[in-house]
Amino acid sequence: MLSSTISAAVNGIDANIISVETYISSGLPMFSIVGLPDAAVKESRDRVVAALKNSGFDFPSKKITVNLAPADIKKEGGSFDLPIALGILACCGKINFETLKSFCSAGELSLDGKIRKVKGVLNMALSLKNFKVKNFIVPFLNRREAAAVNELNIYPFKTLAETVNFLNGAAVEPFSSQDVLQNVQDGHLAQEYDFSEIKGQQYAKRAAEVAAAGAHNMIMSGPPGSGKTMIAKRIPGILPPLEYEESIETTKIWSACGRSFAGGLIKERPFRSPHHTVSAAALAGGGSYPKPGEVSLAHNGVLFLDEFAEFRRDALEILRQPLEDKQITVSRAKNSLVFPASFMLVAAMNPCPCGNFGNPLKRCVCSPLQIRKYKNKISGPLLDRIDICLEVPAVKISELTSMQDGESSASIKERVVKARKIQNERFKGLKIFTNAQMQSKDIKKYCIAESKALELLKNAVEKLNFSARSYDKILKVARTIADLAASEIIKSAHIAEAVQYRAFDREIEN
């Protein structure tokens, strides 16, 4: 007897439709799985046998061959347990052949017949959108994730027996996607961190607001305890809410990696903060069959690198491609994949090895050679991709003991959202969405400044010995500052503020 059903295999962050063909013939009892399965797929044999018997079904003592086609695509994980079990039951006459053909299924089976949660269900559901099969059987715990694709009929089940009863005619309504989509559009989780908790540091908080408004990459340098990490952790709370398309993109990456998240879709912008000992492969993604790394998990969110100068040089250089192209290519011997990596980089570092260089309250014990060597750990091409570089001074004791709260994240977020709306209108129909993504031709077209502002910028470039790249960065940041002020023209005050955010250039180039 021969049966066929549909499943899907995740490859990177996309999924390929897989045909699960089951053939039972007479001969010595044997159970083989072919079609480039990995170890987890091969182990399906033992799980399927136990699940069928413990669910009240007889397992045939015959030769069983399962083919996962196409054979040149690598199959990983336990998601093929359920379609394999259903294929065997169809060959044994327990399920109608034609009924099974109209369903796609995925799920890992426990030995007692329960269906466990698997990774990549959203990716599989998206791959079915352009396929003739619109019915998708998923584990109960994956129901909300799959329901985010509203073109499909989602049928979640907890056990193999429930699934078989449904395929044999039991009435079950498809899981509704309305509550999943409504949660993405309506509300967002309460923020764990708020800018009102930060004492002082008005200059640094303003820079964070500008960075969030224009999606500019930012690096902060200052002594330990000056509030760099506190500011960075609060930046996601002032970023605009995720759009539906952004939420789908982000959830695809997290689902493919098997990362846990609440609800059907990720509703908050990701905040990733890997330790400075992270390897280049963990940051970029890797493996014999590449998986997304930290730069992709931070897609549409914030990648925070604390102790920036302590990261390995090869790990930091990995950032150059995603900062420029908003994606990263991971090539291995067996495969090469491109992962999205459009994130906002926020970095924090000490000004010297001891951390007290420039601190009026503590004496620095580092030599000039040690300081220069410490800062040279960060290459020029990498710094070239960072728009805002600022120095964060130590907090004054009078500010630290103040009982007055600072401005809340909610009020800052309102200004950021308004500035982003202005940019969306400005770049409508283009492939750029924020000021940080502008190229030279875009800067000439959209960064129109008054004559006094241009004269101020010219004087700054000459006296502070700014480079051509710094000139473009100042104009892009000034454009964002003007958007926050709802000004169509870049004014002198906007240029003056943007110049202050080039602290590293003033130190290195002058």
C-alpha positions as CSV (number, residue, x, y, z in Angstrom):
1,M,0.0,0.0,0.0
2,L,1.2,3.5,-0.8
3,S,0.1,6.8,0.8
4,S,1.2,10.4,0.4
5,T,0.8,13.5,2.6
6,I,2.4,16.9,2.9
7,S,4.8,18.4,5.5
8,A,7.5,21.1,5.4
9,A,11.2,21.4,6.2
10,V,12.8,24.6,7.5
11,N,15.9,25.7,5.6
12,G,17.4,28.8,7.2
13,I,14.4,31.0,7.9
14,D,12.3,29.7,4.9
15,A,10.5,26.4,4.6
16,N,10.3,23.9,1.7
17,I,7.2,21.8,1.0
18,I,8.0,18.1,1.6
19,S,6.1,15.2,0.3
20,V,6.0,12.3,2.8
21,E,5.5,9.1,0.9
22,T,4.8,5.9,2.8
23,Y,5.0,2.4,1.3
24,I,4.2,-0.9,3.1
25,S,5.0,-4.2,1.5
26,S,5.4,-7.8,2.5
27,G,8.7,-9.0,3.7
28,L,10.8,-9.0,6.8
29,P,9.7,-6.4,9.4
30,M,11.7,-3.2,8.7
31,F,11.2,0.5,9.1
32,S,13.5,2.8,7.0
33,I,13.4,6.5,6.3
34,V,15.1,7.9,3.2
35,G,15.4,11.4,1.7
36,L,18.4,13.0,3.4
37,P,17.1,12.8,7.0
38,D,19.3,13.9,10.0
39,A,19.7,11.9,13.2
40,A,16.5,13.3,14.8
41,V,14.4,12.4,11.7
42,K,15.8,8.8,11.7
43,E,14.9,8.5,15.4
44,S,11.3,9.1,14.4
45,R,11.0,5.3,13.8
46,D,11.1,4.5,17.5
47,R,8.8,7.5,18.5
48,V,6.2,6.6,15.8
49,V,6.1,2.9,16.7
50,A,5.5,3.7,20.5
51,A,3.1,6.5,19.8
52,L,0.9,4.4,17.5
53,K,0.8,1.4,19.9
54,N,0.1,3.6,23.0
55,S,-2.7,5.4,21.0
56,G,-4.6,2.2,20.4
57,F,-3.4,1.4,16.9
58,D,-1.8,-1.8,15.7
59,F,1.7,-1.4,14.1
60,P,2.1,-3.4,11.0
61,S,4.8,-6.1,11.1
62,K,5.9,-5.5,7.5
63,K,8.5,-3.7,5.5
64,I,7.9,0.1,5.8
65,T,9.6,2.6,3.7
66,V,9.2,6.4,4.2
67,N,10.5,8.7,1.5
68,L,10.9,12.5,2.2
69,A,10.9,14.2,-1.2
70,P,12.7,16.0,-2.7
71,A,15.6,14.0,-1.6
72,D,18.2,16.7,-2.0
73,I,16.8,18.9,0.8
74,K,18.1,18.3,4.3
75,K,15.4,17.3,6.8
76,E,15.9,18.2,10.5
77,G,14.1,17.8,13.8
78,G,11.1,15.9,15.0
79,S,8.4,17.7,13.0
80,F,8.0,14.7,10.6
81,D,6.8,12.3,13.3
82,L,3.1,13.2,12.9
83,P,3.0,13.0,9.0
84,I,4.9,9.7,9.1
85,A,2.5,8.2,11.6
86,L,-0.5,9.5,9.6
87,G,1.0,8.0,6.4
88,I,1.4,4.6,8.1
89,L,-2.2,4.7,9.3
90,A,-3.4,5.6,5.8
91,C,-1.6,2.6,4.4
92,C,-3.3,0.4,7.0
93,G,-6.8,1.7,6.1
94,K,-7.3,3.7,9.3
95,I,-7.4,7.1,7.4
96,N,-8.8,7.8,3.9
97,F,-6.1,8.4,1.3
98,E,-7.8,11.3,-0.4
99,T,-8.6,13.1,2.9
100,L,-5.0,12.9,4.0
101,K,-3.8,14.5,0.7
102,S,-5.7,17.7,1.4
103,F,-3.8,18.3,4.7
104,C,-0.3,19.4,5.6
105,S,0.9,18.4,9.1
106,A,3.9,18.8,11.4
107,G,4.5,17.8,15.0
108,E,6.8,15.7,17.2
109,L,5.3,12.7,18.9
110,S,5.9,11.6,22.5
111,L,5.9,7.9,23.3
112,D,2.4,8.1,24.7
113,G,0.9,9.7,21.6
114,K,0.9,13.4,22.6
115,I,1.9,15.9,20.0
116,R,4.8,18.2,21.1
117,K,5.6,21.7,20.0
118,V,8.1,22.1,17.1
119,K,10.1,25.0,15.7
120,G,9.5,26.8,12.4
121,V,5.7,26.4,12.3
122,L,5.2,30.0,11.1
123,N,7.8,29.5,8.4
124,M,5.9,26.3,7.3
125,A,2.6,28.2,7.3
126,L,4.0,30.9,5.1
127,S,5.4,28.4,2.6
128,L,1.8,26.9,2.3
129,K,0.3,30.3,1.2
130,N,1.2,29.7,-2.5
131,F,0.5,26.0,-2.3
132,K,-2.7,24.2,-3.2
133,V,-3.1,22.7,0.3
134,K,-4.7,25.2,2.7
135,N,-5.3,22.9,5.7
136,F,-2.6,22.7,8.3
137,I,-2.5,20.3,11.3
138,V,-0.2,21.6,14.0
139,P,0.6,20.9,17.6
140,F,-1.8,22.6,20.1
141,L,1.0,24.8,21.5
142,N,1.9,26.1,18.0
143,R,-1.7,27.1,17.2
144,R,-1.3,30.9,17.7
145,E,1.9,31.0,15.7
146,A,0.4,29.2,12.7
147,A,-2.8,31.3,12.9
148,A,-0.8,34.4,12.1
149,V,-1.1,33.4,8.4
150,N,-4.8,34.0,8.0
151,E,-5.0,32.4,4.5
152,L,-4.9,28.9,6.0
153,N,-7.2,26.7,8.0
154,I,-5.4,25.8,11.2
155,Y,-6.3,22.7,13.1
156,P,-4.4,22.3,16.4
157,F,-4.4,18.9,18.3
158,K,-2.9,17.6,21.5
159,T,-2.7,13.9,20.7
160,L,-2.4,11.6,17.7
161,A,-5.8,10.0,18.5
162,E,-7.5,13.4,18.3
163,T,-5.9,14.0,14.9
164,V,-7.0,10.6,13.5
165,N,-10.6,11.1,14.7
166,F,-10.7,14.5,13.0
167,L,-9.4,13.1,9.7
168,N,-12.1,10.4,9.9
169,G,-14.9,12.9,10.1
170,A,-15.1,14.4,13.6
171,A,-16.3,18.0,13.5
172,V,-13.6,20.5,14.5
173,E,-13.7,24.2,13.7
174,P,-10.5,25.8,12.4
175,F,-8.6,27.9,15.0
176,S,-9.4,31.6,14.6
177,S,-6.6,34.0,13.7
178,Q,-8.5,37.1,14.7
179,D,-7.2,37.4,18.3
180,V,-3.6,36.8,17.2
181,L,-3.7,39.6,14.6
182,Q,-5.6,41.9,16.9
183,N,-3.0,41.6,19.6
184,V,-0.3,42.7,17.2
185,Q,-2.3,45.7,16.0
186,D,-3.7,46.9,19.3
187,G,-1.5,46.6,22.3
188,H,2.1,46.2,23.4
189,L,3.6,44.7,26.5
190,A,4.3,47.0,29.4
191,Q,7.9,48.3,29.3
192,E,10.2,46.8,32.0
193,Y,12.5,49.8,31.8
194,D,11.6,53.5,31.6
195,F,13.8,56.6,30.9
196,S,12.2,58.3,34.0
197,E,14.4,56.1,36.2
198,I,17.6,57.6,34.8
199,K,19.0,60.4,36.9
200,G,20.7,63.2,35.0
201,Q,22.4,62.5,31.7
202,Q,20.1,64.7,29.7
203,Y,22.6,65.0,26.9
204,A,22.9,61.2,26.5
205,K,19.1,60.7,26.7
206,R,18.6,63.3,24.0
207,A,21.2,61.4,21.8
208,A,19.2,58.2,22.4
209,E,16.0,59.9,21.3
210,V,17.7,61.2,18.1
211,A,19.2,57.8,17.4
212,A,15.8,56.1,17.8
213,A,14.0,58.7,15.6
214,G,16.3,58.2,12.7
215,A,17.4,54.5,13.4
216,H,21.0,55.8,13.7
217,N,23.7,53.5,15.1
218,M,25.1,54.9,18.4
219,I,28.2,54.3,20.5
220,M,28.6,55.7,24.0
221,S,32.0,56.1,25.8
222,G,32.2,56.8,29.5
223,P,33.4,55.7,32.9
224,P,31.8,52.7,34.7
225,G,28.5,53.5,36.4
226,S,27.7,56.5,34.2
227,G,24.4,55.0,32.9
228,K,25.4,53.7,29.5
229,T,23.8,50.3,29.9
230,M,20.7,51.8,31.6
231,I,20.2,54.1,28.6
232,A,20.7,51.2,26.1
233,K,18.2,48.9,27.7
234,R,15.5,51.7,27.5
235,I,15.9,52.4,23.8
236,P,13.5,49.7,22.7
237,G,10.8,51.3,24.8
238,I,10.9,54.5,22.7
239,L,11.1,52.9,19.3
240,P,7.9,52.8,17.1
241,P,5.7,49.8,17.5
242,L,6.2,46.8,15.2
243,E,4.1,46.8,12.0
244,Y,2.5,43.5,11.0
245,E,5.0,42.8,8.3
246,E,7.9,43.5,10.7
247,S,6.3,41.2,13.3
248,I,6.1,38.4,10.8
249,E,9.7,38.8,9.7
250,T,11.0,38.8,13.3
251,T,8.9,35.9,14.4
252,K,10.1,33.8,11.4
253,I,13.7,34.2,12.5
254,W,12.9,33.3,16.2
255,S,10.7,30.4,15.2
256,A,13.3,28.9,12.9
257,C,15.8,29.1,15.8
258,G,13.4,27.4,18.2
259,R,13.4,30.5,20.4
260,S,10.5,30.9,22.8
261,F,8.2,33.9,22.7
262,A,4.8,34.8,24.2
263,G,1.7,34.6,22.0
264,G,1.4,33.9,18.3
265,L,3.7,36.7,17.0
266,I,6.5,38.8,18.5
267,K,4.9,42.1,19.5
268,E,7.9,44.0,20.9
269,R,11.1,45.0,19.1
270,P,13.9,42.5,20.0
271,F,16.7,43.6,22.3
272,R,19.8,41.3,22.1
273,S,22.8,41.8,24.3
274,P,25.4,39.1,23.7
275,H,28.4,38.8,26.1
276,H,31.7,40.2,24.9
277,T,33.1,36.6,24.8
278,V,30.6,35.7,22.0
279,S,32.2,34.0,18.9
280,A,31.9,35.3,15.4
281,A,29.8,32.3,14.4
282,A,27.3,32.9,17.2
283,L,27.1,36.6,16.3
284,A,26.6,36.1,12.5
285,G,25.0,32.6,12.5
286,G,26.5,29.3,11.5
287,G,26.6,25.6,11.7
288,S,27.0,23.0,9.0
289,Y,23.5,24.0,7.9
290,P,23.5,27.7,8.8
291,K,21.2,29.0,11.5
292,P,20.5,32.7,12.3
293,G,22.8,34.4,14.8
294,E,22.5,37.3,17.2
295,V,22.5,39.9,14.4
296,S,19.5,38.3,12.8
297,L,17.7,37.7,16.2
298,A,18.0,41.5,16.6
299,H,16.3,42.1,13.3
300,N,13.9,45.1,13.6
301,G,15.2,45.8,17.1
302,V,18.3,46.7,19.0
303,L,21.7,44.9,19.2
304,F,23.5,46.1,22.3
305,L,27.2,45.4,22.6
306,D,28.4,46.3,26.1
307,E,32.2,46.5,26.7
308,F,32.5,47.1,22.9
309,A,36.3,47.2,22.9
310,E,36.5,43.8,24.7
311,F,34.8,41.9,21.9
312,R,37.0,39.8,19.7
313,R,38.2,41.6,16.6
314,D,36.9,39.0,14.1
315,A,33.5,39.1,15.9
316,L,33.3,42.9,15.5
317,E,34.3,42.9,11.9
318,I,31.3,40.6,11.2
319,L,29.1,43.6,11.8
320,R,30.3,45.5,8.8
321,Q,28.1,43.7,6.2
322,P,24.8,43.9,8.2
323,L,25.3,47.5,9.1
324,E,25.8,48.4,5.5
325,D,23.4,45.9,3.7
326,K,20.9,45.1,6.4
327,Q,21.4,41.4,5.8
328,I,24.2,38.9,6.4
329,T,25.4,36.1,4.2
330,V,26.5,32.9,6.0
331,S,28.4,30.5,3.8
332,R,29.4,27.0,4.8
333,A,30.6,23.9,2.8
334,K,27.1,22.4,2.6
335,N,25.0,25.5,2.2
336,S,25.0,29.3,1.8
337,L,22.1,31.4,3.1
338,V,21.2,35.1,3.5
339,F,19.5,36.2,6.7
340,P,17.9,39.5,7.4
341,A,19.8,41.7,9.9
342,S,18.3,45.2,9.9
343,F,19.0,46.3,13.5
344,M,20.0,49.4,15.4
345,L,23.4,49.0,16.9
346,V,24.0,50.5,20.3
347,A,27.4,50.0,21.8
348,A,29.0,51.1,25.1
349,M,32.6,51.2,26.1
350,N,35.0,52.6,28.6
351,P,37.4,55.4,27.5
352,C,40.4,53.4,28.6
353,P,41.3,50.0,30.3
354,C,40.8,51.3,33.8
355,G,37.7,53.3,32.7
356,N,38.6,56.6,34.4
357,F,40.1,58.6,31.5
358,G,38.5,62.0,31.5
359,N,36.7,61.4,34.8
360,P,37.3,64.4,37.1
361,L,36.4,62.3,40.2
362,K,38.9,59.5,39.8
363,R,42.4,59.4,38.5
364,C,43.3,57.4,35.4
365,V,46.2,55.0,35.8
366,C,46.6,54.2,32.1
367,S,49.4,55.4,29.9
368,P,48.7,57.2,26.6
369,L,50.0,54.1,24.7
370,Q,47.5,51.9,26.6
371,I,44.6,54.2,25.9
372,R,45.4,54.4,22.2
373,K,45.9,50.7,22.0
374,Y,42.6,50.1,23.8
375,K,40.6,52.4,21.4
376,N,42.3,51.0,18.3
377,K,40.6,47.6,19.0
378,I,37.7,49.1,17.1
379,S,38.5,49.5,13.4
380,G,38.0,52.6,11.4
381,P,35.6,51.0,8.8
382,L,33.4,49.8,11.7
383,L,33.3,53.3,13.3
384,D,32.6,54.7,9.9
385,R,29.2,52.9,10.0
386,I,28.2,54.5,13.4
387,D,26.4,57.9,13.1
388,I,26.3,59.0,16.7
389,C,29.4,58.9,18.9
390,L,29.1,60.6,22.3
391,E,30.9,60.7,25.6
392,V,28.8,60.0,28.7
393,P,30.3,61.7,31.8
394,A,30.0,60.4,35.4
395,V,26.8,61.3,37.1
396,K,27.0,64.1,39.6
397,I,26.0,63.3,43.2
398,S,23.5,66.1,43.2
399,E,21.7,64.5,40.2
400,L,22.0,61.0,41.7
401,T,20.3,62.0,45.0
402,S,17.6,64.1,43.3
403,M,14.0,62.9,44.0
404,Q,12.7,64.3,40.8
405,D,12.0,61.8,38.0
406,G,13.1,62.4,34.5
407,E,11.0,62.4,31.3
408,S,9.1,59.1,30.8
409,S,9.7,56.8,27.8
410,A,6.1,57.3,26.7
411,S,6.5,61.0,26.1
412,I,9.8,60.5,24.3
413,K,8.2,57.7,22.2
414,E,5.5,60.1,21.0
415,R,8.1,62.4,19.5
416,V,10.0,59.5,17.9
417,V,6.8,58.1,16.3
418,K,6.0,61.5,14.8
419,A,9.5,61.8,13.4
420,R,9.3,58.3,11.9
421,K,5.9,59.2,10.2
422,I,7.6,62.2,8.6
423,Q,10.3,60.0,7.3
424,N,7.8,57.4,6.0
425,E,6.1,60.1,4.0
426,R,9.4,61.5,2.7
427,F,10.7,58.2,1.5
428,K,7.4,56.8,0.3
429,G,7.9,54.6,-2.8
430,L,11.7,54.2,-2.1
431,K,13.6,51.3,-0.7
432,I,14.7,53.3,2.4
433,F,12.6,54.0,5.4
434,T,14.7,56.0,7.8
435,N,17.2,58.9,7.7
436,A,20.1,56.5,8.6
437,Q,19.6,54.6,5.4
438,M,20.1,57.6,3.1
439,Q,22.9,57.5,0.6
440,S,24.8,60.4,-0.9
441,K,22.2,61.1,-3.6
442,D,19.5,61.0,-1.0
443,I,21.4,63.4,1.3
444,K,21.6,66.0,-1.5
445,K,17.9,65.7,-2.2
446,Y,16.4,65.6,1.2
447,C,18.9,67.3,3.5
448,I,18.1,70.9,2.5
449,A,19.7,73.4,5.0
450,E,19.5,77.1,5.3
451,S,22.5,79.2,4.4
452,K,23.5,80.0,8.0
453,A,23.4,76.2,8.8
454,L,25.6,75.4,5.8
455,E,28.1,78.1,6.8
456,L,28.2,76.7,10.4
457,L,28.8,73.1,9.0
458,K,31.5,74.4,6.7
459,N,33.3,76.1,9.6
460,A,33.0,73.0,11.8
461,V,34.5,70.8,9.1
462,E,37.4,73.1,8.6
463,K,38.2,73.9,12.3
464,L,37.6,70.4,13.6
465,N,39.2,68.7,10.6
466,F,36.2,66.5,9.9
467,S,36.3,63.9,7.1
468,A,33.9,63.6,4.2
469,R,32.2,60.7,5.8
470,S,31.6,62.8,9.0
471,Y,30.1,65.5,6.8
472,D,27.4,63.1,5.5
473,K,26.8,61.7,9.0
474,I,26.3,65.2,10.4
475,L,23.7,66.0,7.7
476,K,21.8,62.8,8.3
477,V,21.6,63.3,12.0
478,A,20.7,66.9,11.5
479,R,17.9,65.8,9.3
480,T,16.6,63.6,12.1
481,I,16.9,66.5,14.6
482,A,14.9,68.7,12.2
483,D,12.2,66.0,11.9
484,L,11.9,65.9,15.7
485,A,11.3,69.6,15.6
486,A,8.9,69.2,12.7
487,S,11.1,71.5,10.5
488,E,11.3,71.0,6.8
489,I,14.6,72.9,6.6
490,I,17.7,72.0,8.5
491,K,18.6,75.0,10.7
492,S,21.8,76.1,12.5
493,A,20.6,74.7,15.8
494,H,20.1,71.3,14.2
495,I,23.6,71.3,12.7
496,A,25.2,72.5,15.9
497,E,23.6,69.6,17.9
498,A,24.6,67.0,15.2
499,V,28.2,68.2,15.4
500,Q,28.2,67.5,19.1
501,Y,27.5,63.8,18.3
502,R,30.8,63.4,16.6
503,A,32.9,63.1,19.7
504,F,35.2,60.4,18.3
505,D,35.9,62.4,15.2
506,R,36.8,65.5,17.2
507,E,39.2,63.4,19.2
508,I,40.8,61.2,16.5
509,E,40.8,63.5,13.4
510,N,41.7,66.7,15.1
